[in-house]
Each structure stands twice: as structure tokens, then as C-alpha cells.
Amino acid sequence: MKSLFLAVFSFFPIFCFAQQNEIEAITKTVNLYFEGMIHRDRTMLEEAFHPEARLIGYRGENFTVTAFETWANGTVKGDPRDPVQYLNSIKSLRIAGYTASVETELHWPGIYYYDFLTLIKVEGKWKIVHKTWYEELR
């Protein structure tokens, strides 16, 4: 029994280290999404999202399904935003194998967004493949 206990717990630090690496990689991807929106930076958005990603939610009362390409084209238009006015945060993160779900809150001037992101590890990199959001006017 003691041998089994030692064998199991000898792998625990390796598992924790690997899990922490994945959490950091996913966080980096989500932060690229946040920063890409604030700075209207297409390169950051393309690094964060898979090109086949879909974004689904409501604009007011209108249900929308948008391809990443269409969303990114609209997001990068205009001047960069003032980062001081935009508070983005990760509220929860769950990993299961090569998939992850991340819940975020984006507190922007006049509106809060609640995003639910699905990520998949593709060719060694975490990519957002789906975003469902809810917006609340403030």
C-alpha cells in the first residue's frame, strides 16, 4: 500500500506542473483576445481565435451568429480604445484534455459583456473556437 501511495504522489507534481502550463497557455490566448479587441489588433485576434470560430449571442433583442472573419473585420475598425476604460477578467477556467471552457467578464463603458469561450488545443496551441456572449447595458 505504501508503494502505491508513493507511486501515485510521485507523479502529482508533474501533473500539477503540466496543468499549470496549460492554464497559463489558455490565459495567454484569452488575454490576446482581450488585448486584440482593445487595441483593434487583427494579428492578436487571429492568434487567439481559430479561423473557423463562431461567435453567437444577442445584439439587443437580435440573435446573431457570426463567423470569426466577419467579427474580426468589424472589431478592428476604428481607433484603438483607451485600455484604462476597459476591465476584462477571467472568472473561471476548466480543462478537459484538449478542450477548455473559460467564463469572462468585460466591463466596458456603458456595457458589460459576459463571454463563454470554448477553446481547443490545435497543433500545440490553444485557440478559441466558439464564443457565446450576453451583453448588459449599464
C-alpha positions, 0 to 999 in steps of 0.5 A: 500500500505504501508503494502505491501511495508513493507511486501515485504522489510521485507523479502529482507534481508533474501533473500539477506542473503540466496543468499549470502550463496549460492554464497559463497557455489558455490565459495567454490566448484569452488575454490576446483576445482581450488585448486584440479587441482593445487595441483593434489588433487583427494579428492578436485576434487571429492568434487567439481565435481559430479561423473557423470560430463562431461567435453567437449571442444577442445584439439587443433583442437580435440573435446573431451568429457570426463567423470569426472573419466577419467579427474580426473585420468589424472589431478592428475598425476604428481607433484603438480604445483607451485600455484604462476604460476597459476591465476584462477578467477571467472568472473561471477556467476548466480543462478537459484534455484538449478542450477548455471552457473559460467564463469572462467578464468585460466591463466596458463603458456603458456595457458589460459583456459576459463571454463563454469561450470554448477553446481547443488545443490545435497543433500545440496551441490553444485557440478559441473556437466558439464564443457565446456572449450576453451583453448588459447595458449599464 
